């Protein structure tokens, strides 16, 4: 099985999602800015698919990341990311 598709501990998140939330973008917003279907953004963030090379380049550019940084797994909880936006 592809290592990317294996689920790891619930606290690991794809950096792409963290950066998207910092910008207060929805998956649809990121899809719009990167010209990638929002459904693909969802699948990539949940590790159900790898981005196509062209999509990875567009997503990285929209988030001002390198392609390597885009899919980095970092420690964090989804709830912590959402908490900073409740004002």
PyMOL Python script that loads the backbone (N, CA, C, O; Angstrom):
from pymol import cmd

cmd.read_pdbstr("""\
ATOM      1  N   UNK A   1       0.838  -1.184   0.000  1.00  0.00           N
ATOM      2  CA  UNK A   1       0.000   0.000   0.000  1.00  0.00           C
ATOM      3  C   UNK A   1       0.884   1.250   0.000  1.00  0.00           C
ATOM      4  O   UNK A   1       1.930   1.276   0.649  1.00  0.00           O
ATOM      5  N   UNK A   2       0.477   2.238  -0.698  1.00  0.00           N
ATOM      6  CA  UNK A   2       1.210   3.499  -0.780  1.00  0.00           C
ATOM      7  C   UNK A   2       1.293   4.128   0.606  1.00  0.00           C
ATOM      8  O   UNK A   2       0.284   4.257   1.299  1.00  0.00           O
ATOM      9  N   UNK A   3       2.509   4.520   1.008  1.00  0.00           N
ATOM     10  CA  UNK A   3       2.713   5.113   2.326  1.00  0.00           C
ATOM     11  C   UNK A   3       1.855   6.364   2.511  1.00  0.00           C
ATOM     12  O   UNK A   3       1.396   6.640   3.619  1.00  0.00           O
ATOM     13  N   UNK A   4       1.639   7.112   1.447  1.00  0.00           N
ATOM     14  CA  UNK A   4       0.870   8.352   1.542  1.00  0.00           C
ATOM     15  C   UNK A   4      -0.569   8.073   1.962  1.00  0.00           C
ATOM     16  O   UNK A   4      -1.178   8.857   2.690  1.00  0.00           O
ATOM     17  N   UNK A   5      -1.099   6.956   1.499  1.00  0.00           N
ATOM     18  CA  UNK A   5      -2.501   6.663   1.739  1.00  0.00           C
ATOM     19  C   UNK A   5      -2.741   5.971   3.074  1.00  0.00           C
ATOM     20  O   UNK A   5      -3.893   5.809   3.477  1.00  0.00           O
ATOM     21  N   UNK A   6      -1.690   5.563   3.766  1.00  0.00           N
ATOM     22  CA  UNK A   6      -1.868   4.932   5.062  1.00  0.00           C
ATOM     23  C   UNK A   6      -2.227   5.988   6.087  1.00  0.00           C
ATOM     24  O   UNK A   6      -1.577   7.029   6.179  1.00  0.00           O
ATOM     25  N   UNK A   7      -3.254   5.713   6.847  1.00  0.00           N
ATOM     26  CA  UNK A   7      -3.648   6.658   7.900  1.00  0.00           C
ATOM     27  C   UNK A   7      -2.676   6.551   9.056  1.00  0.00           C
ATOM     28  O   UNK A   7      -2.276   5.457   9.455  1.00  0.00           O
ATOM     29  N   UNK A   8      -2.309   7.684   9.577  1.00  0.00           N
ATOM     30  CA  UNK A   8      -1.437   7.714  10.738  1.00  0.00           C
ATOM     31  C   UNK A   8      -2.247   8.257  11.893  1.00  0.00           C
ATOM     32  O   UNK A   8      -3.462   8.414  11.776  1.00  0.00           O
ATOM     33  N   UNK A   9      -1.590   8.548  13.016  1.00  0.00           N
ATOM     34  CA  UNK A   9      -2.290   9.068  14.185  1.00  0.00           C
ATOM     35  C   UNK A   9      -3.189  10.239  13.837  1.00  0.00           C
ATOM     36  O   UNK A   9      -2.875  11.026  12.944  1.00  0.00           O
ATOM     37  N   UNK A  10      -4.296  10.353  14.532  1.00  0.00           N
ATOM     38  CA  UNK A  10      -5.280  11.380  14.242  1.00  0.00           C
ATOM     39  C   UNK A  10      -4.783  12.800  14.386  1.00  0.00           C
ATOM     40  O   UNK A  10      -5.464  13.730  13.954  1.00  0.00           O
ATOM     41  N   UNK A  11      -3.612  12.999  14.981  1.00  0.00           N
ATOM     42  CA  UNK A  11      -3.117  14.357  15.186  1.00  0.00           C
ATOM     43  C   UNK A  11      -2.224  14.846  14.054  1.00  0.00           C
ATOM     44  O   UNK A  11      -1.844  16.016  14.040  1.00  0.00           O
ATOM     45  N   UNK A  12      -1.883  13.985  13.112  1.00  0.00           N
ATOM     46  CA  UNK A  12      -1.058  14.420  11.987  1.00  0.00           C
ATOM     47  C   UNK A  12      -1.952  15.027  10.916  1.00  0.00           C
ATOM     48  O   UNK A  12      -2.971  14.452  10.534  1.00  0.00           O
ATOM     49  N   UNK A  13      -1.554  16.191  10.444  1.00  0.00           N
ATOM     50  CA  UNK A  13      -2.316  16.870   9.409  1.00  0.00           C
ATOM     51  C   UNK A  13      -1.396  17.218   8.254  1.00  0.00           C
ATOM     52  O   UNK A  13      -0.202  17.456   8.441  1.00  0.00           O
ATOM     53  N   UNK A  14      -1.956  17.246   7.078  1.00  0.00           N
ATOM     54  CA  UNK A  14      -1.207  17.681   5.913  1.00  0.00           C
ATOM     55  C   UNK A  14      -1.053  19.196   6.014  1.00  0.00           C
ATOM     56  O   UNK A  14      -2.025  19.907   6.268  1.00  0.00           O
ATOM     57  N   UNK A  15       0.166  19.687   5.817  1.00  0.00           N
ATOM     58  CA  UNK A  15       0.443  21.123   5.972  1.00  0.00           C
ATOM     59  C   UNK A  15      -0.455  21.982   5.087  1.00  0.00           C
ATOM     60  O   UNK A  15      -0.810  23.104   5.449  1.00  0.00           O
ATOM     61  N   UNK A  16      -0.814  21.446   3.931  1.00  0.00           N
ATOM     62  CA  UNK A  16      -1.686  22.183   3.020  1.00  0.00           C
ATOM     63  C   UNK A  16      -2.945  22.645   3.747  1.00  0.00           C
ATOM     64  O   UNK A  16      -3.383  23.781   3.567  1.00  0.00           O
ATOM     65  N   UNK A  17      -3.526  21.779   4.559  1.00  0.00           N
ATOM     66  CA  UNK A  17      -4.748  22.123   5.274  1.00  0.00           C
ATOM     67  C   UNK A  17      -4.494  23.212   6.313  1.00  0.00           C
ATOM     68  O   UNK A  17      -5.283  24.148   6.446  1.00  0.00           O
ATOM     69  N   UNK A  18      -3.395  23.088   7.042  1.00  0.00           N
ATOM     70  CA  UNK A  18      -3.068  24.088   8.059  1.00  0.00           C
ATOM     71  C   UNK A  18      -2.904  25.459   7.424  1.00  0.00           C
ATOM     72  O   UNK A  18      -3.431  26.450   7.929  1.00  0.00           O
ATOM     73  N   UNK A  19      -2.172  25.515   6.314  1.00  0.00           N
ATOM     74  CA  UNK A  19      -1.954  26.796   5.638  1.00  0.00           C
ATOM     75  C   UNK A  19      -3.259  27.347   5.078  1.00  0.00           C
ATOM     76  O   UNK A  19      -3.488  28.556   5.112  1.00  0.00           O
ATOM     77  N   UNK A  20      -4.113  26.469   4.564  1.00  0.00           N
ATOM     78  CA  UNK A  20      -5.414  26.905   4.042  1.00  0.00           C
ATOM     79  C   UNK A  20      -6.241  27.538   5.163  1.00  0.00           C
ATOM     80  O   UNK A  20      -6.860  28.585   4.974  1.00  0.00           O
ATOM     81  N   UNK A  21      -6.244  26.896   6.317  1.00  0.00           N
ATOM     82  CA  UNK A  21      -7.019  27.425   7.448  1.00  0.00           C
ATOM     83  C   UNK A  21      -6.449  28.733   7.969  1.00  0.00           C
ATOM     84  O   UNK A  21      -7.200  29.599   8.419  1.00  0.00           O
ATOM     85  N   UNK A  22      -5.134  28.888   7.914  1.00  0.00           N
ATOM     86  CA  UNK A  22      -4.532  30.160   8.327  1.00  0.00           C
ATOM     87  C   UNK A  22      -5.032  31.311   7.461  1.00  0.00           C
ATOM     88  O   UNK A  22      -5.197  32.434   7.938  1.00  0.00           O
ATOM     89  N   UNK A  23      -5.271  31.022   6.197  1.00  0.00           N
ATOM     90  CA  UNK A  23      -5.784  32.035   5.273  1.00  0.00           C
ATOM     91  C   UNK A  23      -7.302  32.214   5.384  1.00  0.00           C
ATOM     92  O   UNK A  23      -7.894  33.073   4.729  1.00  0.00           O
ATOM     93  N   UNK A  24      -7.913  31.379   6.232  1.00  0.00           N
ATOM     94  CA  UNK A  24      -9.372  31.369   6.405  1.00  0.00           C
ATOM     95  C   UNK A  24     -10.094  31.024   5.108  1.00  0.00           C
ATOM     96  O   UNK A  24     -11.174  31.540   4.822  1.00  0.00           O
ATOM     97  N   UNK A  25      -9.477  30.145   4.335  1.00  0.00           N
ATOM     98  CA  UNK A  25     -10.072  29.690   3.086  1.00  0.00           C
ATOM     99  C   UNK A  25     -10.793  28.375   3.306  1.00  0.00           C
ATOM    100  O   UNK A  25     -10.354  27.531   4.087  1.00  0.00           O
ATOM    101  N   UNK A  26     -11.899  28.212   2.612  1.00  0.00           N
ATOM    102  CA  UNK A  26     -12.566  26.916   2.550  1.00  0.00           C
ATOM    103  C   UNK A  26     -11.838  26.066   1.510  1.00  0.00           C
ATOM    104  O   UNK A  26     -10.958  26.556   0.803  1.00  0.00           O
ATOM    105  N   UNK A  27     -12.206  24.813   1.424  1.00  0.00           N
ATOM    106  CA  UNK A  27     -11.632  23.970   0.368  1.00  0.00           C
ATOM    107  C   UNK A  27     -12.028  24.513  -0.999  1.00  0.00           C
ATOM    108  O   UNK A  27     -11.259  24.422  -1.956  1.00  0.00           O
ATOM    109  N   UNK A  28     -13.225  25.077  -1.090  1.00  0.00           N
ATOM    110  CA  UNK A  28     -13.651  25.675  -2.364  1.00  0.00           C
ATOM    111  C   UNK A  28     -12.817  26.900  -2.703  1.00  0.00           C
ATOM    112  O   UNK A  28     -12.476  27.117  -3.866  1.00  0.00           O
ATOM    113  N   UNK A  29     -12.483  27.706  -1.692  1.00  0.00           N
ATOM    114  CA  UNK A  29     -11.633  28.874  -1.932  1.00  0.00           C
ATOM    115  C   UNK A  29     -10.275  28.455  -2.474  1.00  0.00           C
ATOM    116  O   UNK A  29      -9.789  29.011  -3.459  1.00  0.00           O
ATOM    117  N   UNK A  30      -9.665  27.462  -1.818  1.00  0.00           N
ATOM    118  CA  UNK A  30      -8.355  26.990  -2.280  1.00  0.00           C
ATOM    119  C   UNK A  30      -8.465  26.426  -3.685  1.00  0.00           C
ATOM    120  O   UNK A  30      -7.617  26.694  -4.536  1.00  0.00           O
ATOM    121  N   UNK A  31      -9.503  25.648  -3.927  1.00  0.00           N
ATOM    122  CA  UNK A  31      -9.704  25.103  -5.267  1.00  0.00           C
ATOM    123  C   UNK A  31      -9.817  26.195  -6.312  1.00  0.00           C
ATOM    124  O   UNK A  31      -9.269  26.077  -7.408  1.00  0.00           O
ATOM    125  N   UNK A  32     -10.528  27.256  -5.972  1.00  0.00           N
ATOM    126  CA  UNK A  32     -10.685  28.382  -6.901  1.00  0.00           C
ATOM    127  C   UNK A  32      -9.337  29.036  -7.191  1.00  0.00           C
ATOM    128  O   UNK A  32      -8.984  29.246  -8.351  1.00  0.00           O
ATOM    129  N   UNK A  33      -8.584  29.358  -6.138  1.00  0.00           N
ATOM    130  CA  UNK A  33      -7.301  30.051  -6.311  1.00  0.00           C
ATOM    131  C   UNK A  33      -6.266  29.176  -7.018  1.00  0.00           C
ATOM    132  O   UNK A  33      -5.401  29.683  -7.733  1.00  0.00           O
ATOM    133  N   UNK A  34      -6.358  27.859  -6.813  1.00  0.00           N
ATOM    134  CA  UNK A  34      -5.379  26.953  -7.416  1.00  0.00           C
ATOM    135  C   UNK A  34      -5.886  26.315  -8.716  1.00  0.00           C
ATOM    136  O   UNK A  34      -5.153  25.582  -9.379  1.00  0.00           O
ATOM    137  N   UNK A  35      -7.141  26.598  -9.071  1.00  0.00           N
ATOM    138  CA  UNK A  35      -7.748  25.981 -10.258  1.00  0.00           C
ATOM    139  C   UNK A  35      -7.715  24.449 -10.157  1.00  0.00           C
ATOM    140  O   UNK A  35      -7.305  23.750 -11.084  1.00  0.00           O
ATOM    141  N   UNK A  36      -8.161  23.959  -8.997  1.00  0.00           N
ATOM    142  CA  UNK A  36      -8.217  22.523  -8.694  1.00  0.00           C
ATOM    143  C   UNK A  36      -9.610  22.252  -8.130  1.00  0.00           C
ATOM    144  O   UNK A  36     -10.105  23.058  -7.342  1.00  0.00           O
ATOM    145  N   UNK A  37     -10.257  21.153  -8.501  1.00  0.00           N
ATOM    146  CA  UNK A  37     -11.581  20.866  -7.939  1.00  0.00           C
ATOM    147  C   UNK A  37     -11.538  20.770  -6.407  1.00  0.00           C
ATOM    148  O   UNK A  37     -10.624  20.172  -5.839  1.00  0.00           O
ATOM    149  N   UNK A  38     -12.528  21.363  -5.755  1.00  0.00           N
ATOM    150  CA  UNK A  38     -12.603  21.321  -4.287  1.00  0.00           C
ATOM    151  C   UNK A  38     -12.656  19.876  -3.785  1.00  0.00           C
ATOM    152  O   UNK A  38     -12.141  19.574  -2.708  1.00  0.00           O
ATOM    153  N   UNK A  39     -13.270  18.994  -4.555  1.00  0.00           N
ATOM    154  CA  UNK A  39     -13.326  17.581  -4.146  1.00  0.00           C
ATOM    155  C   UNK A  39     -11.927  16.974  -4.089  1.00  0.00           C
ATOM    156  O   UNK A  39     -11.657  16.123  -3.241  1.00  0.00           O
ATOM    157  N   UNK A  40     -11.034  17.404  -4.984  1.00  0.00           N
ATOM    158  CA  UNK A  40      -9.651  16.924  -4.940  1.00  0.00           C
ATOM    159  C   UNK A  40      -8.918  17.495  -3.735  1.00  0.00           C
ATOM    160  O   UNK A  40      -8.112  16.801  -3.116  1.00  0.00           O
ATOM    161  N   UNK A  41      -9.190  18.758  -3.392  1.00  0.00           N
ATOM    162  CA  UNK A  41      -8.584  19.360  -2.206  1.00  0.00           C
ATOM    163  C   UNK A  41      -8.959  18.526  -0.985  1.00  0.00           C
ATOM    164  O   UNK A  41      -8.106  18.215  -0.154  1.00  0.00           O
ATOM    165  N   UNK A  42     -10.219  18.169  -0.880  1.00  0.00           N
ATOM    166  CA  UNK A  42     -10.693  17.355   0.241  1.00  0.00           C
ATOM    167  C   UNK A  42      -9.990  16.001   0.291  1.00  0.00           C
ATOM    168  O   UNK A  42      -9.542  15.566   1.352  1.00  0.00           O
ATOM    169  N   UNK A  43      -9.896  15.348  -0.847  1.00  0.00           N
ATOM    170  CA  UNK A  43      -9.252  14.028  -0.898  1.00  0.00           C
ATOM    171  C   UNK A  43      -7.763  14.103  -0.549  1.00  0.00           C
ATOM    172  O   UNK A  43      -7.234  13.207   0.109  1.00  0.00           O
ATOM    173  N   UNK A  44      -7.101  15.150  -0.981  1.00  0.00           N
ATOM    174  CA  UNK A  44      -5.671  15.316  -0.689  1.00  0.00           C
ATOM    175  C   UNK A  44      -5.483  15.570   0.805  1.00  0.00           C
ATOM    176  O   UNK A  44      -4.614  14.969   1.437  1.00  0.00           O
ATOM    177  N   UNK A  45      -6.295  16.456   1.360  1.00  0.00           N
ATOM    178  CA  UNK A  45      -6.170  16.772   2.780  1.00  0.00           C
ATOM    179  C   UNK A  45      -6.454  15.562   3.665  1.00  0.00           C
ATOM    180  O   UNK A  45      -5.847  15.416   4.726  1.00  0.00           O
ATOM    181  N   UNK A  46      -7.353  14.710   3.247  1.00  0.00           N
ATOM    182  CA  UNK A  46      -7.688  13.525   4.049  1.00  0.00           C
ATOM    183  C   UNK A  46      -6.820  12.325   3.684  1.00  0.00           C
ATOM    184  O   UNK A  46      -7.050  11.213   4.161  1.00  0.00           O
ATOM    185  N   UNK A  47      -5.831  12.559   2.841  1.00  0.00           N
ATOM    186  CA  UNK A  47      -4.870  11.541   2.420  1.00  0.00           C
ATOM    187  C   UNK A  47      -5.523  10.384   1.654  1.00  0.00           C
ATOM    188  O   UNK A  47      -5.028   9.257   1.691  1.00  0.00           O
ATOM    189  N   UNK A  48      -6.623  10.661   0.968  1.00  0.00           N
ATOM    190  CA  UNK A  48      -7.260   9.630   0.156  1.00  0.00           C
ATOM    191  C   UNK A  48      -6.740   9.614  -1.276  1.00  0.00           C
ATOM    192  O   UNK A  48      -7.024   8.687  -2.035  1.00  0.00           O
ATOM    193  N   UNK A  49      -5.978  10.642  -1.643  1.00  0.00           N
ATOM    194  CA  UNK A  49      -5.360  10.663  -2.976  1.00  0.00           C
ATOM    195  C   UNK A  49      -4.129  11.546  -2.955  1.00  0.00           C
ATOM    196  O   UNK A  49      -3.997  12.447  -2.126  1.00  0.00           O
ATOM    197  N   UNK A  50      -3.237  11.267  -3.882  1.00  0.00           N
ATOM    198  CA  UNK A  50      -2.081  12.133  -4.121  1.00  0.00           C
ATOM    199  C   UNK A  50      -2.503  13.169  -5.149  1.00  0.00           C
ATOM    200  O   UNK A  50      -3.293  12.866  -6.042  1.00  0.00           O
ATOM    201  N   UNK A  51      -1.989  14.383  -5.037  1.00  0.00           N
ATOM    202  CA  UNK A  51      -2.337  15.373  -6.062  1.00  0.00           C
ATOM    203  C   UNK A  51      -1.625  15.051  -7.379  1.00  0.00           C
ATOM    204  O   UNK A  51      -0.502  14.545  -7.386  1.00  0.00           O
ATOM    205  N   UNK A  52      -2.282  15.347  -8.461  1.00  0.00           N
ATOM    206  CA  UNK A  52      -1.626  15.245  -9.757  1.00  0.00           C
ATOM    207  C   UNK A  52      -0.486  16.265  -9.759  1.00  0.00           C
ATOM    208  O   UNK A  52      -0.594  17.291  -9.088  1.00  0.00           O
ATOM    209  N   UNK A  53       0.597  16.017 -10.488  1.00  0.00           N
ATOM    210  CA  UNK A  53       1.730  16.956 -10.475  1.00  0.00           C
ATOM    211  C   UNK A  53       1.327  18.399 -10.786  1.00  0.00           C
ATOM    212  O   UNK A  53       1.802  19.327 -10.132  1.00  0.00           O
ATOM    213  N   UNK A  54       0.475  18.591 -11.755  1.00  0.00           N
ATOM    214  CA  UNK A  54       0.046  19.950 -12.116  1.00  0.00           C
ATOM    215  C   UNK A  54      -0.756  20.576 -10.970  1.00  0.00           C
ATOM    216  O   UNK A  54      -0.601  21.761 -10.674  1.00  0.00           O
ATOM    217  N   UNK A  55      -1.615  19.773 -10.328  1.00  0.00           N
ATOM    218  CA  UNK A  55      -2.399  20.276  -9.201  1.00  0.00           C
ATOM    219  C   UNK A  55      -1.495  20.614  -8.018  1.00  0.00           C
ATOM    220  O   UNK A  55      -1.707  21.623  -7.345  1.00  0.00           O
ATOM    221  N   UNK A  56      -0.493  19.781  -7.762  1.00  0.00           N
ATOM    222  CA  UNK A  56       0.430  20.047  -6.651  1.00  0.00           C
ATOM    223  C   UNK A  56       1.128  21.386  -6.856  1.00  0.00           C
ATOM    224  O   UNK A  56       1.282  22.161  -5.912  1.00  0.00           O
ATOM    225  N   UNK A  57       1.544  21.654  -8.078  1.00  0.00           N
ATOM    226  CA  UNK A  57       2.213  22.921  -8.373  1.00  0.00           C
ATOM    227  C   UNK A  57       1.273  24.099  -8.153  1.00  0.00           C
ATOM    228  O   UNK A  57       1.676  25.117  -7.590  1.00  0.00           O
ATOM    229  N   UNK A  58       0.035  23.972  -8.586  1.00  0.00           N
ATOM    230  CA  UNK A  58      -0.935  25.059  -8.429  1.00  0.00           C
ATOM    231  C   UNK A  58      -1.306  25.282  -6.964  1.00  0.00           C
ATOM    232  O   UNK A  58      -1.416  26.421  -6.508  1.00  0.00           O
ATOM    233  N   UNK A  59      -1.497  24.181  -6.230  1.00  0.00           N
ATOM    234  CA  UNK A  59      -1.837  24.288  -4.805  1.00  0.00           C
ATOM    235  C   UNK A  59      -0.703  24.940  -4.031  1.00  0.00           C
ATOM    236  O   UNK A  59      -0.930  25.816  -3.197  1.00  0.00           O
ATOM    237  N   UNK A  60       0.515  24.506  -4.313  1.00  0.00           N
ATOM    238  CA  UNK A  60       1.679  25.074  -3.628  1.00  0.00           C
ATOM    239  C   UNK A  60       1.801  26.563  -3.925  1.00  0.00           C
ATOM    240  O   UNK A  60       2.068  27.358  -3.024  1.00  0.00           O
ATOM    241  N   UNK A  61       1.610  26.935  -5.163  1.00  0.00           N
ATOM    242  CA  UNK A  61       1.708  28.352  -5.541  1.00  0.00           C
ATOM    243  C   UNK A  61       0.629  29.176  -4.843  1.00  0.00           C
ATOM    244  O   UNK A  61       0.909  30.269  -4.350  1.00  0.00           O
ATOM    245  N   UNK A  62      -0.587  28.668  -4.797  1.00  0.00           N
ATOM    246  CA  UNK A  62      -1.686  29.404  -4.160  1.00  0.00           C
ATOM    247  C   UNK A  62      -1.429  29.615  -2.669  1.00  0.00           C
ATOM    248  O   UNK A  62      -1.818  30.636  -2.103  1.00  0.00           O
ATOM    249  N   UNK A  63      -0.773  28.642  -2.040  1.00  0.00           N
ATOM    250  CA  UNK A  63      -0.507  28.722  -0.600  1.00  0.00           C
ATOM    251  C   UNK A  63       0.882  29.273  -0.280  1.00  0.00           C
ATOM    252  O   UNK A  63       1.259  29.386   0.886  1.00  0.00           O
ATOM    253  N   UNK A  64       1.633  29.611  -1.315  1.00  0.00           N
ATOM    254  CA  UNK A  64       3.003  30.126  -1.148  1.00  0.00           C
ATOM    255  C   UNK A  64       3.893  29.127  -0.400  1.00  0.00           C
ATOM    256  O   UNK A  64       4.622  29.485   0.525  1.00  0.00           O
ATOM    257  N   UNK A  65       3.807  27.867  -0.830  1.00  0.00           N
ATOM    258  CA  UNK A  65       4.618  26.777  -0.287  1.00  0.00           C
ATOM    259  C   UNK A  65       5.391  26.131  -1.422  1.00  0.00           C
ATOM    260  O   UNK A  65       5.081  26.342  -2.595  1.00  0.00           O
ATOM    261  N   UNK A  66       6.398  25.342  -1.069  1.00  0.00           N
ATOM    262  CA  UNK A  66       7.021  24.491  -2.076  1.00  0.00           C
ATOM    263  C   UNK A  66       6.161  23.238  -2.179  1.00  0.00           C
ATOM    264  O   UNK A  66       5.345  22.963  -1.300  1.00  0.00           O
ATOM    265  N   UNK A  67       6.344  22.490  -3.242  1.00  0.00           N
ATOM    266  CA  UNK A  67       5.569  21.260  -3.384  1.00  0.00           C
ATOM    267  C   UNK A  67       5.912  20.259  -2.281  1.00  0.00           C
ATOM    268  O   UNK A  67       5.053  19.485  -1.858  1.00  0.00           O
ATOM    269  N   UNK A  68       7.153  20.271  -1.817  1.00  0.00           N
ATOM    270  CA  UNK A  68       7.550  19.366  -0.736  1.00  0.00           C
ATOM    271  C   UNK A  68       6.831  19.745   0.563  1.00  0.00           C
ATOM    272  O   UNK A  68       6.381  18.873   1.306  1.00  0.00           O
ATOM    273  N   UNK A  69       6.730  21.042   0.827  1.00  0.00           N
ATOM    274  CA  UNK A  69       6.061  21.511   2.044  1.00  0.00           C
ATOM    275  C   UNK A  69       4.567  21.218   2.011  1.00  0.00           C
ATOM    276  O   UNK A  69       3.952  20.980   3.051  1.00  0.00           O
ATOM    277  N   UNK A  70       3.995  21.235   0.836  1.00  0.00           N
ATOM    278  CA  UNK A  70       2.559  21.072   0.660  1.00  0.00           C
ATOM    279  C   UNK A  70       2.026  19.834   1.365  1.00  0.00           C
ATOM    280  O   UNK A  70       0.988  19.892   2.024  1.00  0.00           O
ATOM    281  N   UNK A  71       2.725  18.721   1.234  1.00  0.00           N
ATOM    282  CA  UNK A  71       2.238  17.442   1.755  1.00  0.00           C
ATOM    283  C   UNK A  71       2.935  16.999   3.028  1.00  0.00           C
ATOM    284  O   UNK A  71       2.765  15.861   3.466  1.00  0.00           O
ATOM    285  N   UNK A  72       3.723  17.892   3.630  1.00  0.00           N
ATOM    286  CA  UNK A  72       4.348  17.564   4.905  1.00  0.00           C
ATOM    287  C   UNK A  72       3.269  17.242   5.919  1.00  0.00           C
ATOM    288  O   UNK A  72       2.205  17.862   5.939  1.00  0.00           O
ATOM    289  N   UNK A  73       3.559  16.268   6.755  1.00  0.00           N
ATOM    290  CA  UNK A  73       2.642  15.988   7.847  1.00  0.00           C
ATOM    291  C   UNK A  73       3.184  16.682   9.078  1.00  0.00           C
ATOM    292  O   UNK A  73       4.362  16.556   9.413  1.00  0.00           O
ATOM    293  N   UNK A  74       2.315  17.411   9.744  1.00  0.00           N
ATOM    294  CA  UNK A  74       2.744  18.139  10.932  1.00  0.00           C
ATOM    295  C   UNK A  74       1.796  17.816  12.077  1.00  0.00           C
ATOM    296  O   UNK A  74       0.640  17.448  11.866  1.00  0.00           O
ATOM    297  N   UNK A  75       2.304  17.962  13.281  1.00  0.00           N
ATOM    298  CA  UNK A  75       1.494  17.723  14.473  1.00  0.00           C
ATOM    299  C   UNK A  75       0.449  18.815  14.594  1.00  0.00           C
ATOM    300  O   UNK A  75       0.727  19.982  14.315  1.00  0.00           O
ATOM    301  N   UNK A  76      -0.717  18.453  14.997  1.00  0.00           N
ATOM    302  CA  UNK A  76      -1.765  19.436  15.228  1.00  0.00           C
ATOM    303  C   UNK A  76      -3.106  18.768  15.279  1.00  0.00           C
ATOM    304  O   UNK A  76      -3.260  17.621  14.857  1.00  0.00           O
ATOM    305  N   UNK A  77      -4.060  19.471  15.786  1.00  0.00           N
ATOM    306  CA  UNK A  77      -5.413  18.953  15.825  1.00  0.00           C
ATOM    307  C   UNK A  77      -6.291  19.875  15.012  1.00  0.00           C
ATOM    308  O   UNK A  77      -6.133  21.095  15.036  1.00  0.00           O
ATOM    309  N   UNK A  78      -7.206  19.283  14.302  1.00  0.00           N
ATOM    310  CA  UNK A  78      -8.111  20.056  13.466  1.00  0.00           C
ATOM    311  C   UNK A  78      -8.883  21.068  14.308  1.00  0.00           C
ATOM    312  O   UNK A  78      -9.107  22.196  13.868  1.00  0.00           O
ATOM    313  N   UNK A  79      -9.288  20.680  15.498  1.00  0.00           N
ATOM    314  CA  UNK A  79     -10.065  21.578  16.349  1.00  0.00           C
ATOM    315  C   UNK A  79      -9.246  22.808  16.735  1.00  0.00           C
ATOM    316  O   UNK A  79      -9.789  23.907  16.846  1.00  0.00           O
ATOM    317  N   UNK A  80      -7.954  22.626  16.938  1.00  0.00           N
ATOM    318  CA  UNK A  80      -7.098  23.755  17.303  1.00  0.00           C
ATOM    319  C   UNK A  80      -7.037  24.757  16.163  1.00  0.00           C
ATOM    320  O   UNK A  80      -6.999  25.965  16.400  1.00  0.00           O
ATOM    321  N   UNK A  81      -7.026  24.267  14.922  1.00  0.00           N
ATOM    322  CA  UNK A  81      -6.977  25.163  13.771  1.00  0.00           C
ATOM    323  C   UNK A  81      -8.260  25.980  13.679  1.00  0.00           C
ATOM    324  O   UNK A  81      -8.217  27.172  13.372  1.00  0.00           O
ATOM    325  N   UNK A  82      -9.396  25.351  13.941  1.00  0.00           N
ATOM    326  CA  UNK A  82     -10.674  26.052  13.840  1.00  0.00           C
ATOM    327  C   UNK A  82     -10.876  27.011  15.004  1.00  0.00           C
ATOM    328  O   UNK A  82     -11.545  28.032  14.846  1.00  0.00           O
ATOM    329  N   UNK A  83     -10.315  26.709  16.165  1.00  0.00           N
ATOM    330  CA  UNK A  83     -10.534  27.526  17.349  1.00  0.00           C
ATOM    331  C   UNK A  83     -10.044  28.951  17.165  1.00  0.00           C
ATOM    332  O   UNK A  83     -10.650  29.882  17.695  1.00  0.00           O
ATOM    333  N   UNK A  84      -8.965  29.140  16.430  1.00  0.00           N
ATOM    334  CA  UNK A  84      -8.428  30.494  16.298  1.00  0.00           C
ATOM    335  C   UNK A  84      -9.319  31.391  15.458  1.00  0.00           C
ATOM    336  O   UNK A  84      -9.116  32.605  15.436  1.00  0.00           O
ATOM    337  N   UNK A  85     -10.291  30.834  14.772  1.00  0.00           N
ATOM    338  CA  UNK A  85     -11.141  31.628  13.896  1.00  0.00           C
ATOM    339  C   UNK A  85     -12.481  31.980  14.521  1.00  0.00           C
ATOM    340  O   UNK A  85     -13.273  32.694  13.907  1.00  0.00           O
ATOM    341  N   UNK A  86     -12.750  31.499  15.722  1.00  0.00           N
ATOM    342  CA  UNK A  86     -13.993  31.864  16.373  1.00  0.00           C
ATOM    343  C   UNK A  86     -13.767  33.147  17.156  1.00  0.00           C
ATOM    344  O   UNK A  86     -13.147  33.141  18.219  1.00  0.00           O
ATOM    345  N   UNK A  87     -14.272  34.232  16.625  1.00  0.00           N
ATOM    346  CA  UNK A  87     -14.050  35.548  17.241  1.00  0.00           C
ATOM    347  C   UNK A  87     -15.354  36.061  17.815  1.00  0.00           C
ATOM    348  O   UNK A  87     -15.392  37.154  18.380  1.00  0.00           O
TER     349      UNK A  87
END
""", "prot")
cmd.dss("prot")
cmd.show_as("cartoon", "prot")
cmd.util.cbc("prot")
cmd.orient("prot")
